[in-house]
Amino acid sequence: MSNNSAAARPARLSSGIDGIDDILGGGLTPNRMYLVEGSPGTGKTTLALQFLLKGVEEGQTGLYITLSETRDELITVAGSHGWDISHFGILELLSDEGLDPQLEQTVLHPAEVELGETVRNVIQQVDTVKPARIVLDSLSELRLLSQNPLRYRRQILALKRYFATRTCTVLLLDDNTADPGDVQLHSIAHGVVSLDNVVHDYGGNRRRVRVAKMRGIKFREGYHDFKLDTGGIEVYPRLIAAEYHTEFSAQAVSTGTPGLDALLGGGLIPGTNILLVGPSGVGKTTTVVSCLMAALERGERGALYVFDETLSTLLYRCHSLGMDLTPHIDSSLLTLRQIDAAEISPGGFVSEVRDAVEQRGVRYVAIDSLNAYLQAMPGERYLLLQMHELLGYLNQQGIATLLVLGQHGIIGEVLNDLDISYLSDVVMLFRYFEHYGEVLTAVTAVKSRANAHERSIRQFRLGANGVEVGEALRDFEGVLSGLPSYRGTTALPGGKGRVIDTAEK
């Protein structure tokens, strides 16, 4: 029974786009008719060309039947991507030169002929070429020729029955010019792929693809971001964290700063994410870089995605603090990327992080900052949900993830743009506080799901050797409020070096 069942399942046919094959769990069912729909400019023609070029690569004959674009236009589109489409046939049914009896290239102007004659010419060319892959572009022309929905549906059904008798896989392209509520094509086609183009008030367009229907295939539902650029379409399948898990050691690793290790209860735990929260300039980014430096010096790979500042500013600042990242970038241990959030989609960013983990073996991922990531994509919904999936994926891959979240305000009450602490395994809180005319900094760990962490508040400073974390500020009260009172004789590390006694208080 199992052998017969396996034999009954045909091998999948690649769509020519890896991301779509991934969404479909391997590709299309061969010898079926599929509908690709989307408004003009969403990438239908590019997808169709990639579909036929994949067939050429696999030694299959292809045929592009066009009722809306000229042969020269198709060649120009393909040339812009660096593709040679001379290896599959093009049947051009848009011409003012009349009917060519040989049907080698061309020939009919849709406005001058009946629908039946157009369909007969398509069938004759298919019988002659015997292609394994066919693209029909576009159905809007057939719809106009049909003049009424009943005749149109009958012609599409006739084409479906005809193609079913041939060993070929067909893509029908439709530009959604019909009534939005008319889904009769969905019922006829074996599968439906919808392309969408979302325009925001600022930044580039966001393109999305959705498999609306696919008979006999378990596919990944919902919208998936994709990019249309030179070289074709690149699809970023929606991340489902539960599908990924890797065995890894949960042994704590050092941050490179003894005081910080003590504060965190031993250091960073693989498979957890650490949120660094505090006002601007308090040292969150530098702390992240310090943790990455410790990993890089152990020979481990890391990736830092910067949204807030330019790379030149970051590199200069880190170098002045004794943390030179350049050698690690040159050795490919560190992936340092400045993200232009106005031009990248959430799915594209997730794909970059996944490539770093799965292709380059990155074990530490840092995102600076969540404020810029979320605010730079104001038109995107469910960004927090996507961040939840990304963090879940990184945790299951054994990655130590460092997240920076800025707060509004300096001394006293500070405000958050968002609360993401519930997604974080560890939360480190940074605060300014004033003492004898100086602005000092304190750090504490307020949450840890991974291990027992220290509850004390320590002084934090940036020196010539990078990050320094001092002893616990046990003689202060109200440090986190920004205006503490001093009740002891402990020397403050990194200050002027003097001991403050109770008489001075």
C-alpha positions in Angstrom: 0.0 0.0 0.0 2.8 2.4 0.9 4.6 1.8 -2.4 1.5 2.3 -4.4 0.7 5.5 -2.5 4.2 6.8 -3.0 4.0 6.0 -6.7 0.7 7.8 -7.0 2.2 11.1 -5.7 3.9 12.9 -8.6 7.2 14.6 -8.1 6.9 18.3 -7.4 7.7 20.8 -10.2 9.8 23.8 -9.2 8.2 27.2 -9.8 11.6 28.7 -10.5 11.5 30.7 -7.2 12.9 29.0 -4.1 10.7 30.9 -1.7 7.5 29.9 -3.4 8.7 26.2 -3.5 9.3 26.5 0.2 5.8 27.9 0.9 4.4 25.0 -1.2 6.5 22.4 0.6 8.5 21.5 -2.5 6.8 23.1 -5.5 3.9 22.7 -7.8 2.0 19.6 -8.7 3.0 19.0 -12.4 0.5 18.9 -15.3 -2.0 21.2 -13.7 -3.3 24.7 -14.5 -2.5 27.5 -12.0 -3.7 31.1 -11.7 -1.3 33.9 -10.9 -3.2 37.1 -10.1 -2.1 40.6 -9.2 -2.5 44.2 -10.3 -0.1 45.7 -12.9 3.4 46.0 -11.5 3.3 43.3 -8.9 5.7 41.0 -10.8 3.5 38.5 -12.6 5.5 38.6 -15.9 8.8 38.3 -14.0 7.4 35.3 -12.1 6.3 33.7 -15.3 9.6 34.2 -17.0 11.4 32.6 -14.0 9.0 29.7 -14.3 9.9 29.1 -17.9 13.6 29.6 -17.4 13.6 27.0 -14.7 12.1 24.6 -17.2 14.9 25.4 -19.7 17.4 24.7 -16.9 15.7 21.3 -16.4 15.6 20.5 -20.1 11.9 21.2 -20.6 10.3 22.9 -23.5 8.5 26.2 -22.7 6.0 28.4 -24.5 5.0 32.0 -23.5 1.7 33.0 -25.1 1.2 36.7 -24.9 -2.0 38.6 -25.7 -1.0 41.9 -24.0 2.7 42.4 -24.5 4.9 42.3 -27.6 7.8 40.0 -28.1 10.2 42.9 -28.0 8.8 44.0 -24.6 9.3 40.5 -23.2 12.9 40.4 -24.4 13.5 43.9 -22.9 12.1 42.8 -19.5 14.2 39.6 -19.6 17.3 41.6 -20.6 16.9 43.9 -17.6 17.3 40.9 -15.4 20.2 39.5 -17.4 18.2 36.6 -18.8 18.3 35.0 -22.2 14.8 33.8 -23.2 15.7 32.6 -26.7 15.5 29.0 -25.4 11.7 28.9 -25.1 9.0 29.9 -27.6 7.0 33.1 -27.7 3.6 33.2 -29.3 2.6 36.8 -29.8 -1.1 37.2 -30.3 -0.9 41.0 -30.5 -0.2 42.4 -34.0 -1.6 44.6 -36.6 -0.1 42.6 -39.4 -2.9 40.0 -39.8 -2.9 36.3 -39.3 0.3 34.4 -40.0 -0.8 30.9 -41.3 2.4 29.3 -39.8 1.8 30.9 -36.4 5.6 31.1 -35.9 5.4 34.4 -34.0 2.3 36.2 -34.1 -0.6 37.5 -35.2 -3.9 38.3 -34.1 -5.3 41.5 -32.9 -7.8 40.6 -30.2 -10.2 43.4 -31.2 -10.5 42.0 -34.7 -11.2 38.4 -34.1 -13.5 36.2 -32.2 -12.5 34.5 -29.0 -12.9 31.0 -30.5 -10.4 31.8 -33.2 -7.8 33.0 -30.7 -8.2 29.9 -28.6 -7.9 27.7 -31.7 -4.6 29.3 -32.6 -3.3 28.8 -29.0 -4.2 25.1 -29.3 -2.6 24.7 -32.7 0.7 26.2 -31.4 0.7 24.0 -28.3 0.1 20.9 -30.5 3.0 21.9 -32.7 5.6 22.8 -29.9 4.4 20.3 -27.3 5.7 22.4 -24.4 6.0 21.1 -20.9 5.5 24.5 -19.4 3.1 27.1 -20.7 2.4 30.7 -19.7 -0.8 32.5 -20.9 -0.6 36.3 -20.5 -3.1 37.6 -19.8 -6.7 36.5 -19.1 -8.0 40.0 -19.2 -7.8 40.0 -23.0 -9.8 36.7 -23.2 -12.3 38.2 -20.7 -12.8 41.2 -23.0 -13.2 39.0 -26.1 -15.7 36.8 -24.3 -18.1 39.7 -23.8 -20.1 37.9 -21.1 -19.1 35.8 -18.0 -20.7 32.6 -19.1 -18.8 32.4 -22.4 -15.6 33.4 -20.7 -16.0 30.6 -18.1 -16.8 28.0 -20.8 -13.7 29.0 -22.8 -11.5 28.7 -19.7 -13.0 25.3 -18.9 -12.4 24.2 -22.5 -8.7 25.3 -22.2 -8.4 23.4 -18.9 -9.8 20.2 -20.5 -7.5 20.6 -23.4 -4.4 21.1 -21.3 -5.4 18.2 -19.1 -4.9 15.9 -22.1 -1.4 17.2 -22.6 1.6 16.7 -20.4 2.1 20.3 -19.5 1.9 22.7 -16.5 0.1 26.0 -17.2 0.3 29.4 -15.6 -2.6 31.8 -16.4 -1.8 35.4 -15.6 -4.6 37.8 -14.6 -4.3 41.5 -13.8 -7.4 41.7 -11.6 -9.3 44.0 -13.9 -12.5 42.0 -13.3 -15.0 42.6 -10.6 -13.2 42.0 -7.3 -16.0 39.7 -6.1 -15.6 37.5 -9.2 -13.7 34.4 -8.1 -14.9 32.0 -10.7 -11.4 31.5 -11.9 -10.4 30.3 -8.4 -12.7 27.4 -8.7 -11.4 26.4 -12.1 -7.7 26.6 -11.4 -5.8 23.9 -9.5 -4.0 26.5 -7.5 -4.1 30.3 -7.1 -1.1 32.6 -6.3 -1.9 36.2 -5.5 0.6 39.0 -5.7 0.1 42.3 -3.8 1.8 45.7 -3.9 1.3 47.9 -0.8 2.3 51.5 -1.1 3.1 53.4 2.1 3.3 57.2 2.6 7.1 57.0 2.8 9.7 54.5 1.6 9.6 51.7 -1.0 6.7 49.6 -1.9 6.0 46.4 0.1 5.3 43.4 -2.1 3.6 40.4 -0.7 2.6 37.0 -2.1 -0.2 34.7 -0.8 -1.2 31.2 -1.9 -5.0 31.5 -1.9 -5.6 27.9 -2.9 -3.6 24.8 -3.8 -5.3 21.5 -4.2 -3.7 18.4 -2.7 -0.8 20.4 -1.1 -0.3 21.5 2.5 1.2 25.0 2.1 2.2 27.8 4.4 -0.8 30.2 4.6 -0.8 33.9 5.0 1.2 36.7 3.4 4.9 36.4 2.6 7.1 39.4 1.7 9.0 39.4 -1.5 11.4 41.6 -3.4 11.3 42.4 -7.1 14.7 43.5 -8.2 17.3 43.0 -10.9 17.7 39.2 -11.1 14.1 38.4 -10.5 11.8 37.8 -7.6 13.0 36.8 -4.1 10.3 35.5 -1.7 10.8 35.5 2.0 8.5 32.7 3.5 6.8 33.7 6.7 8.8 32.4 9.7 7.2 29.9 12.0 9.5 29.4 14.9 8.1 26.1 16.0 9.5 24.5 12.8 13.1 25.0 13.9 15.0 23.5 16.7 18.6 22.7 17.2 20.4 20.9 20.1 22.8 23.2 21.9 24.6 23.8 25.2 23.0 26.2 27.6 26.2 26.8 29.5 26.7 30.5 30.4 29.4 32.3 28.5 31.2 35.4 29.7 30.3 38.9 28.5 34.0 39.9 28.8 33.2 42.1 31.8 33.4 40.4 35.3 31.0 42.8 36.9 28.4 42.3 34.2 28.8 38.5 34.4 28.1 38.7 38.2 25.1 40.9 37.6 23.7 38.4 35.1 24.4 35.4 37.3 27.3 34.0 35.2 27.0 35.7 31.8 25.0 35.2 28.6 23.0 32.0 28.2 22.8 30.6 24.6 19.2 30.3 23.5 18.0 33.5 25.3 17.5 37.1 24.3 18.7 40.0 26.4 16.9 43.4 26.4 19.0 46.4 27.3 16.7 49.3 28.3 17.7 52.9 29.1 17.8 56.5 28.0 19.9 57.8 25.1 23.6 57.8 25.5 23.7 55.6 28.6 25.9 52.9 27.1 23.5 50.3 25.8 25.1 50.0 22.3 28.6 50.0 23.7 27.6 47.2 26.1 26.3 45.2 23.2 29.5 45.7 21.3 31.6 44.7 24.4 29.6 41.4 24.6 30.2 40.8 20.9 33.9 41.5 21.2 34.2 38.9 23.9 32.6 36.3 21.6 34.7 37.4 18.6 37.9 37.0 20.6 36.8 33.5 21.5 36.5 32.8 17.7 32.7 32.8 17.6 30.7 34.5 14.9 28.4 37.4 15.6 26.1 39.8 13.6 25.2 43.4 14.5 22.3 45.0 12.7 22.4 48.8 13.1 19.3 50.9 12.5 20.1 54.1 14.5 23.6 55.3 13.5 26.0 55.1 10.6 28.6 52.4 10.6 31.5 54.9 10.4 30.3 56.6 13.6 29.9 53.3 15.4 33.3 52.0 14.3 35.0 55.2 15.4 33.3 55.3 18.8 34.1 51.7 19.5 37.7 52.1 18.5 38.1 55.1 20.9 36.9 52.8 23.7 39.5 50.1 22.9 37.1 47.9 20.9 38.4 47.7 17.3 35.9 45.8 15.2 37.7 46.1 11.9 39.9 43.0 12.2 36.9 40.9 13.0 35.0 42.3 10.0 37.9 41.6 7.8 38.1 38.0 9.1 34.4 37.6 8.5 33.8 36.7 12.1 31.6 39.8 12.5 28.7 40.6 10.1 28.0 44.4 10.5 25.0 45.7 8.6 23.4 49.1 8.5 19.7 48.6 7.8 17.7 51.1 5.8 14.4 50.3 7.3 12.5 52.5 4.7 13.7 50.1 2.0 13.6 46.7 3.6 10.5 44.7 4.5 10.1 42.9 7.8 10.3 39.6 5.9 13.5 40.7 4.2 15.1 41.5 7.5 14.1 38.2 9.0 15.6 36.5 6.0 18.9 38.3 6.5 19.1 37.1 10.1 18.2 33.6 9.1 20.9 33.5 6.4 23.5 34.8 9.0 22.6 32.0 11.4 22.1 29.1 8.9 24.6 30.0 6.2 27.4 31.8 8.1 27.2 30.1 11.5 26.5 33.2 13.6 26.0 32.5 17.3 25.4 36.1 18.6 22.8 38.4 17.0 22.4 42.1 18.1 19.7 44.5 16.9 20.2 48.2 17.6 17.6 49.4 18.2 14.0 48.1 18.4 12.8 51.7 18.4 14.1 52.4 14.9 13.1 49.0 13.7 9.5 49.5 14.7 9.1 53.2 14.0 10.8 53.1 10.6 8.1 50.7 9.4 4.9 52.5 10.6 2.7 51.1 7.8 3.6 47.5 8.8 1.1 45.7 11.0 2.0 42.9 13.4 5.7 43.8 13.7 5.7 42.7 17.3 4.2 39.4 16.3 7.0 39.0 13.7 9.6 39.9 16.3 8.1 37.3 18.6 8.6 34.6 15.9 12.1 35.8 15.2 13.1 35.7 18.8 11.6 32.3 19.2 13.5 31.1 16.2 16.8 32.5 17.5 16.2 31.0 20.9 15.6 27.5 19.4 18.8 27.8 17.4 20.8 28.4 20.5 21.6 32.0 19.6 22.3 34.7 22.2 20.3 37.7 21.1 21.0 41.2 22.3 18.3 43.8 21.8 18.6 47.6 22.5 15.5 49.6 23.5 15.8 53.4 24.0 13.7 55.4 26.5 12.6 59.0 26.5 14.0 61.2 29.2 17.3 61.5 31.0 16.9 61.9 34.8 13.8 60.9 36.8 10.8 59.6 35.0 11.5 57.9 31.6 9.0 56.7 29.0 9.0 53.7 26.6 7.9 53.8 23.0 6.8 50.2 23.5 6.9 47.5 26.1 8.7 44.4 24.7 10.0 43.1 28.1 7.4 40.3 28.1 9.2 38.8 25.0 12.6 39.0 26.7 14.3 36.4 28.7 16.7 38.8 30.4 16.1 42.6 31.0 19.0 44.9 31.9 18.0 48.4 33.1 20.4 51.4 32.7 19.8 54.7 34.6 21.5 58.0 35.0 21.7 59.4 38.5 23.1 62.7 39.8 25.6 62.9 42.6 27.6 65.9 43.8 27.3 67.7 40.4 28.1 64.7 38.3 25.9 62.6 36.1 26.7 58.9 36.8 25.3 55.7 35.4 23.8 52.6 37.1 22.9 49.2 35.7 20.9 46.3 37.1 19.3 43.1 35.9 15.6 43.3 36.7 14.5 40.0 35.1 16.1 36.7 34.1 14.3 33.5 33.0 17.5 31.7 32.5 19.2 31.7 35.9 19.4 33.3 39.3 20.6 36.8 38.7 22.0 39.4 41.1 19.5 41.9 42.4 21.9 44.7 43.2 22.4 48.0 41.4 26.0 48.6 40.2 27.7 51.6 38.9 28.4 51.5 35.1 30.9 53.6 33.2 32.7 53.7 29.8 36.5 54.0 30.0 39.5 53.7 27.8 39.2 49.9 28.1 35.5 49.7 27.2 32.8 48.8 29.6 33.4 48.9 33.4 30.9 47.6 36.0 31.8 48.5 39.6 30.6 47.2 42.9 27.0 47.3 44.1 25.8 50.8 45.1 24.6 49.6 48.5 25.1 53.0 50.2 22.6 54.7 47.9 18.8 54.9 48.0 16.7 56.0 45.1 19.2 55.4 42.3 16.6 54.3 39.8 14.6 57.5 40.4 17.7 59.5 39.3 18.0 61.5 42.4 19.4 59.2 45.1 20.4 59.9 48.7 23.8 58.7 49.9 24.1 56.8 53.2 27.5 55.3 53.4 31.3 55.6 52.8 31.8 53.6 49.7 34.2 55.0 47.0 32.6 55.5 43.6 34.6 53.7 40.9 35.4 55.9 37.9 34.5 59.1 39.6 37.1 61.5 41.1 38.3 58.6 43.3 37.4 60.2 46.6 35.5 58.5 49.4 32.3 60.2 50.4 31.6 59.9 54.1 28.5 60.5 56.1 29.8 63.9 57.4 29.8 65.2 53.8 26.3 64.0 53.4 
